[in-house]
Amino acid sequence: MYLRSRLVVGIMCICTAAALLTGCSSSGSSAPKEIVKTEEKAGDTAASAEETSDEQEAADVQESPDTEADTAAEDSNKGDITIEEQVLVEQDGIKITALDYVRDDIWGDGIKVMIENDSEQDVMVGCDALIVNDYMIDDLFGSEVAAGKKSNDVIYLSTSELKAAGIDIVGRVEIYFHAYDADSFEDIFNTDCVTIETSAIDSMDTKANDEGTELYNEDGIRIIGKTVDENSFWGTAILLYIENESGRNVGISVDDMSVDGFMLTPYFSTTVYDGKKAVDDITLMSSELEENGITSIGEVELKFHIYDNDSYDTIADSDPITFSAQ
């Protein structure tokens, strides 16, 4: 947590490079493949093709000038989003004020904030969690403010994650701030949730982006396998939708993962607060795939490890789950 805030500028640069390079490399790449649980493949292929045809036919019928008008109105609304200036935090000599809703061609949408440090120590301010329209979104934010000084900064909302969650119009932003001593790294405070409602609150996106294959559904935790992208920046990305109605904040990681029988290292760890959703991906590095002679994702097997995000106590370890990409 501490190092993340210290290195936020470097992370932002890496993310930008990744986005730009991914855009360049994916122009001629194949589209992501859908996830299908292994036991469902044989019986569902024909039905799936028929459903896809029916859905496309329905989409063609529904396409009309009204749809184009709605899209134009939506784009207009996105450009006009505003927020009221408001004090978000005033604690231990540190005051955080939301000033404006901003848009940047590189970094995307964000909340402009002013941080005033009237304490006697240099402080770092970051986010423990950032939630947009009920979706957990990684924040690109860390601001260091010397004692007695002020700083204008922007809490950027990850464009790629908003897109993955299907969020076109931002209506509500929830933030859990974290402040600590910039020299000793000792905590100063962790805030409860502070909420910012935008001018688009009444038209914000609320639909769950849960199309895909259900991989896990127990005790209020639901995990949907959406797609496998074999042309992501780092290698291969397995996209998941996660919904948490368990009554507590949870963390989820992956254990014992194999592809076509070869054990691989899954780069995946996500936090989903109670009542919230997330879209995140399991990353498999290109170098490890190449070492094992894997050129295309076949059968995947893994286990989900689910734990309490506050106590780290285990909530559940799933049985092995097997699926493939089509």
C-alpha positions in Angstrom: 0.0 0.0 0.0 2.7 2.4 1.0 5.0 1.6 -1.9 2.1 1.8 -4.3 1.6 5.4 -3.5 5.3 6.2 -3.6 5.5 4.6 -7.1 2.2 5.8 -8.5 3.9 8.0 -11.2 5.9 5.1 -12.4 2.8 2.9 -12.5 0.9 5.4 -14.5 3.6 5.6 -17.0 3.7 1.8 -17.4 0.0 1.7 -17.7 0.0 4.3 -20.4 2.8 2.5 -22.3 0.8 -0.8 -22.0 -2.4 0.8 -23.3 -0.6 2.4 -26.3 1.3 -0.7 -27.1 -1.7 -3.0 -26.7 -3.7 -0.7 -29.0 -1.0 -1.0 -31.7 -0.5 -4.7 -31.4 -4.1 -5.7 -31.2 -5.2 -4.1 -34.4 -4.6 -7.3 -36.4 -5.2 -9.8 -33.5 -8.1 -12.1 -33.1 -10.9 -11.2 -30.8 -11.1 -12.6 -27.2 -12.7 -16.1 -26.9 -15.6 -17.0 -24.8 -15.2 -19.2 -21.7 -17.1 -22.5 -21.6 -17.0 -25.0 -18.7 -15.6 -28.2 -19.9 -18.6 -30.4 -19.0 -20.9 -28.0 -20.9 -19.0 -27.8 -24.2 -20.4 -30.8 -26.1 -24.1 -30.3 -25.4 -24.2 -26.5 -25.6 -22.3 -25.8 -28.8 -25.3 -26.0 -31.2 -27.6 -24.2 -28.8 -25.0 -21.5 -28.3 -24.7 -20.9 -32.0 -28.5 -20.8 -32.4 -28.8 -18.3 -29.5 -26.0 -16.1 -31.0 -27.9 -16.1 -34.3 -31.2 -15.2 -32.7 -29.5 -12.4 -30.6 -27.9 -11.0 -33.7 -31.2 -11.1 -35.6 -32.9 -9.3 -32.7 -30.1 -6.7 -32.5 -30.5 -6.0 -36.2 -34.3 -5.5 -35.8 -33.8 -3.2 -32.9 -31.3 -1.0 -34.6 -33.0 2.2 -35.5 -32.6 6.0 -35.8 -33.8 6.2 -32.2 -30.9 4.1 -31.1 -28.5 6.4 -32.8 -30.2 9.4 -31.2 -29.9 7.7 -27.8 -26.2 7.1 -28.4 -25.6 10.7 -29.4 -27.5 11.9 -26.3 -25.4 9.5 -24.1 -22.1 10.9 -25.6 -23.4 14.4 -24.9 -24.2 13.5 -21.3 -20.7 12.1 -20.8 -19.1 15.3 -22.0 -21.3 17.4 -19.6 -20.6 15.5 -16.4 -20.0 17.8 -13.4 -19.8 17.6 -9.6 -20.5 20.2 -6.9 -17.4 21.4 -5.0 -17.5 19.6 -1.6 -15.3 18.8 1.4 -14.6 15.1 1.5 -12.3 14.8 4.4 -11.3 17.1 7.3 -9.3 15.2 9.8 -5.9 15.5 11.7 -5.1 18.7 10.0 -5.7 17.3 6.5 -8.5 18.6 4.4 -9.5 17.0 1.0 -11.9 19.0 -1.2 -13.4 17.7 -4.5 -13.2 20.6 -7.0 -14.3 19.4 -10.4 -15.0 16.4 -12.7 -12.3 16.4 -15.4 -11.5 14.6 -18.6 -8.0 14.0 -20.0 -7.1 12.5 -23.4 -4.5 10.2 -21.9 -5.6 9.4 -18.4 -9.4 9.6 -18.9 -12.0 10.8 -16.4 -11.1 11.9 -12.9 -12.0 13.9 -9.8 -9.9 17.0 -9.3 -9.1 17.4 -5.6 -7.3 19.9 -3.4 -5.4 18.6 -0.4 -4.5 21.0 2.4 -2.0 19.9 5.0 -2.1 22.0 8.1 -0.4 19.3 10.2 3.3 19.4 11.3 4.3 16.4 9.1 4.7 15.7 5.5 1.9 13.4 4.4 1.0 10.9 1.6 -2.6 10.6 0.7 -3.9 7.7 -1.4 -7.0 5.4 -1.7 -7.7 2.1 0.0 -10.6 1.6 -2.4 -12.2 3.4 -5.3 -15.7 2.4 -6.4 -17.5 3.7 -9.5 -21.2 2.8 -10.1 -20.8 0.0 -7.6 -17.7 -1.5 -9.4 -14.3 -1.7 -7.8 -11.9 0.3 -9.9 -8.1 0.5 -9.5 -7.1 4.0 -8.6 -4.1 5.8 -10.1 -3.6 8.2 -7.2 -1.0 9.2 -4.7 -0.2 12.7 -3.5 2.5 13.9 -1.2 1.9 17.2 0.5 4.5 18.9 2.7 3.6 20.3 6.1 1.7 23.6 5.8 1.3 23.3 2.0 -1.5 22.6 -0.5 -1.7 20.4 -3.6 -4.0 20.2 -6.5 -4.2 16.6 -7.9 -6.6 14.3 -9.8 -8.0 10.9 -8.8 -8.1 9.2 -12.2 -10.7 6.5 -12.9 -9.0 3.7 -15.0 -10.4 4.0 -18.5 -9.7 0.3 -19.3 -11.5 -0.8 -16.2 -14.5 1.4 -16.7 -14.8 0.0 -20.2 -14.4 -3.6 -19.0 -17.2 -3.0 -16.5 -19.4 -1.5 -19.2 -19.5 1.9 -17.6 -20.1 4.7 -20.1 -21.6 7.3 -17.7 -20.1 7.8 -14.3 -22.9 8.7 -11.8 -21.4 7.8 -8.4 -17.8 7.6 -7.1 -17.1 6.2 -3.6 -13.6 6.6 -2.1 -11.9 5.2 1.0 -9.0 7.6 1.7 -5.8 6.6 3.4 -3.3 9.1 4.8 0.1 8.4 6.4 3.4 10.0 7.4 5.5 10.4 4.2 8.7 9.7 6.2 7.9 7.0 8.7 4.9 5.4 6.8 2.9 5.4 10.0 -0.8 5.6 9.5 -2.5 8.9 10.2 -6.1 7.8 9.3 -8.2 5.6 7.1 -11.6 7.1 6.3 -15.0 5.6 6.0 -16.6 5.7 2.5 -17.0 9.2 1.1 -19.5 9.5 -1.8 -19.5 11.9 -4.8 -22.6 12.0 -7.0 -22.1 13.5 -10.4 -24.7 15.4 -12.5 -25.3 12.1 -14.3 -26.5 10.2 -11.2 -30.0 9.7 -12.7 -28.7 8.1 -15.9 -25.7 6.2 -14.6 -25.0 2.6 -15.8 -26.5 0.1 -13.3 -26.7 -3.2 -15.3 -24.4 -6.0 -14.1 -21.9 -6.9 -16.8 -22.3 -10.6 -16.0 -22.6 -12.2 -19.4 -20.5 -15.3 -19.5 -20.1 -18.7 -17.9 -20.7 -19.2 -14.2 -17.6 -20.7 -12.6 -18.4 -20.3 -8.9 -21.5 -19.3 -6.8 -21.4 -19.9 -3.1 -22.4 -17.9 0.0 -23.0 -14.7 -1.8 -19.8 -14.8 -3.9 -20.4 -15.3 -7.7 -17.7 -15.5 -10.3 -18.4 -15.5 -14.0 -15.8 -16.4 -16.7 -16.2 -13.9 -19.5 -13.4 -14.1 -22.1 -9.9 -15.3 -22.8 -7.7 -12.8 -24.6 -4.5 -14.4 -25.9 -3.2 -11.1 -27.2 -3.1 -9.0 -24.0 -0.1 -6.8 -23.2 1.6 -9.3 -20.8 0.5 -12.5 -22.5 -2.9 -14.0 -21.9 -5.7 -12.5 -19.8 -8.7 -14.4 -18.5 -11.4 -11.9 -17.7 -13.7 -12.5 -14.7 -16.8 -10.8 -13.4 -17.2 -11.0 -9.6 -20.2 -10.1 -7.5 -20.1 -10.0 -3.7 -23.3 -10.2 -1.6 -21.6 -12.1 1.3 -22.0 -9.5 4.0 -18.3 -8.8 4.2 -15.4 -7.4 2.2 -13.5 -10.2 0.4 -10.2 -10.9 -1.3 -9.9 -13.5 -4.1 -6.9 -15.1 -5.5 -6.2 -18.2 -7.7 -4.3 -21.4 -6.7 -3.2 -24.6 -8.5 -3.7 -23.2 -12.0 -2.8 -25.3 -15.0 -3.3 -24.9 -18.8 -3.4 -28.2 -20.8 -1.9 -30.0 -17.8 1.0 -27.6 -17.3 1.2 -25.7 -14.0 1.4 -22.0 -14.5 1.7 -18.9 -12.3 -1.5 -16.9 -12.3 -1.1 -13.2 -11.6 -4.4 -12.4 -10.0 -5.6 -10.8 -6.7 -8.7 -8.7 -6.3 -10.7 -7.1 -3.6 -14.5 -6.8 -3.7 -16.3 -4.9 -1.0 -19.6 -6.1 0.3 -22.5 -5.3 -2.1 -20.1 -4.4 -4.9 -18.9 -5.9 -8.2 -15.6 -6.1 -10.0 -14.3 -7.0 -13.5 -10.7 -8.2 -13.3 -8.4 -10.6 -15.2 -6.0 -13.4 -14.5 -2.8 -12.7 -16.3 -0.5 -15.5 -17.6 2.9 -14.3 -18.8 3.9 -14.9 -22.4 7.4 -16.1 -21.3 5.9 -18.9 -19.1 3.4 -19.9 -21.8 6.3 -20.2 -24.3 8.5 -22.2 -21.9 5.7 -24.8 -21.8 5.0 -24.8 -25.5 1.5 -23.3 -25.1 0.5 -21.3 -28.2 -3.2 -21.3 -27.5 -5.3 -21.7 -24.4 -7.0 -25.1 -24.2 -8.2 -26.6 -21.0 -7.8 -24.5 -17.9 -8.1 -25.8 -14.3 -7.9 -23.7 -11.2 -9.1 -23.1 -7.7 -10.4 -19.9 -6.2 -9.1 -18.9 -2.7 -11.6 -16.5 -1.0 -10.8 -14.8 2.2 -12.0 -12.0 4.5 -10.2 -8.8 3.4 -9.9 -7.4 6.9 -8.9 -10.5 8.9 -7.4 -12.6 6.1 -9.3 -15.6 7.4 -10.2 -18.1 4.8 -13.8 -18.1 3.7 -13.6 -20.8 1.1 -11.3 -22.7 -1.2 -13.1 -24.0 -4.2 -12.9 -27.4 -5.7 -11.0 -27.6 -9.0 -12.9 -25.7 -11.7 -12.2 -26.7 -15.4 -13.1 -24.6 -18.4 -11.8 -23.8 -21.9 -12.0 -21.0 -24.5 -14.0 -21.1 -27.7 
